[in-house]
């Protein structure tokens, strides 16, 4: 079941959390830039707590570079209003949870693949040692690979 997109509006644009991506839209002052980041590609989040007026959320990815003179113009940074402090913290937590969930999911699937490969390797070793027949080895391999 898909969740409804969650939008956080900021001073220089908005950030939208979808099921598998985050969309950052910059306003007219920043050239109407829209950038989509897959959650699996987001390394982390930099969050600056609200000061006197603003704070920010920055998506950390391997592709973004700090080559803008003005930090606020970076495509992965959204300035946040002081009046949205509680909502900002809730949004940040949801985004961190989404990133963590994707990482856990990836680790789980990698472990499952390794486990199957390890099991096949063990049965191959048993076959090579003569402890099981070729027929038993092939049957077990098919079972492990769901064939």
N, C-alpha and C positions, 0 to 999 in steps of 0.2 A: 504494500500500500504506500502510495506516495504522499509525502507531507506537503502542505501548502507552503509556497515560498515565503520567507520572512525577510522583510525589508527594513533597513535601518537608514533613515535619512540623516545626512550630515550637512555641514556648512558648504562643502565643496563638491557634493555629489551624494550618491547613495551606494549602499552595499546590500546585495540580496543573497541570502543563503537558500540554495535549492538542495535537492536530494544528493546530487553528485557534483555540484559546482557552486562557485561564488562569483557573482557578477558585480563589478565595480563600475558605476557610471559617474563620470565627471560632468559637471555643469558647464554652462556657456563660457564662464570665465576661464575654463581649462580646456576649451576646444571640443566639447561634446565627445569625450573619449569613453568608449565602453570596452572593458577588458573582462574576459571570462577565464576563470581559473578552475581547473578540476580540483576537487578536494584532495584527491590522491597526490597532487603535485604541490600542495601547500605544506611547507616544512614546519611552519609555526606562525604565531601571531605576536606582533609587538603591540603592546597596549600602553598608552600614556594616559594616566589618570587625568581627569579634568582638573585644570588649574583654575585660575580666576575666571576664564571664559570657556576654554575648549580643551579637549583631549583628542586622541586619535586612535584609530586601529590601522595597523599596517600588516598586510599579508606578506609573509616571508616565503619566497619561492626561489628556486635555483635560477630562474630566467630574469628576474628583476634586478636592475642595477641602479645604484644611487648616482646616476649621472645628471640629475636635474639640479639646477642651482637652488631652486625653491622646493623644499621638502614637500610642501602641499601640492605640488604639481605632479608628483610621482603617481603613476597609474594605480599603484597598489595601496594608496593611503587615502583614508577618508577622515576628515576632521569632524569631530562630534560636538554637539551642542551641550552646554552645561545643564540645560533643563532636561536633557535626556539621560542623565547619569545612571539611573536605575535600569532603564531600558537598555542602555549601552552594555552594562555589566551582564545582563541576562543574555543579550545577543552574543557577546564575547564567549560566554559559557557554552551556549548552543553551538557556536562555531568550533570551539575547542573539542566539544564532545563529538561532533561530526568528524573532525580530523582524527581523533583517537579511535573512533569506531572503524574508519576506513583502514587505519594502520593495523588494528587488531584483526580485522577481517583478512587483510593481506598476509599477516603473519600466520594466521590459522590455516589458510589455504596453502601456504608454502610448507608448513609443518606437515600437512596431510600428504602433499606430494612427496616430501622427503620420507615420510613413514611408509608409503606404498613402495617407493624405490628401495628403501632399506629392507622391507619384507621380501621383495622380489630378489634382491641381492642375497639375502639369507637362504632362500630356497634354492637359488642357483648354486650357492656354495654347498648346500646339502646334496644337490644333484651331482656336482663335480666330485664330491667325496664318496658318492655311491650310497648315501644314506636313503635317498628316495629315487624312484624311477623317473625317466624322462616324462612319462605320461603324467605322473603325480606333479612334477614340476610345471609342466605346461598347463595343467588343470588349475593349479594354485595361482599361477601367473594370470590366467584369464579371469579367475575369481577376483583377484586384487585389482585388476584393471577394469572390472565391470564389463567384460566382453561376453 
